[in-house]
Amino acid sequence: MLNLDNQKAIDNLHKNFIKPNLPKIQIGDTVKLGVKIIEGNKERVQFYEGTVIAKKNSSINTTITVRKVLQGIGIERIFLIHSPKIASIEVLRHSKVRRSKLYYLRNLRGKASRLKQRFE
């Protein structure tokens, strides 16, 4: 069990790593994530674009699950948004949803899986 001083030290350590300038990401948004990839001794940024189907908030451990369909196969990845491996996050489109988890999109194909756009 942690005492109060240890918890304060952990909180101060977390504050150093939290990214302050992240866009507001909501469920249903189409995002473009720049992920740093190291190949040998070179580092490059690879972009991953898809729909946010789930989000888990817990300060520094905040994660989003991003789903994209590539050649008819659905691919989902979970990203730690405060990770140093995430170079950039760009929200391309907002969608109108009424659920906090969009797992039902896994069973839909083609045009049925489209979400209605929300304008802000």
Secondary structure, DSSP 8 states (H G I E B T S, - for coil): ---HHHHHHHHHHHHHHS-TT-----TT-EEEEEEEEEETTEEEEEEEEEEEEEEE--GGG-EEEEEEEETTEEEEEEEETT-TTEEEEEEEE-B--S-S--GGGGG--GGGG---B---
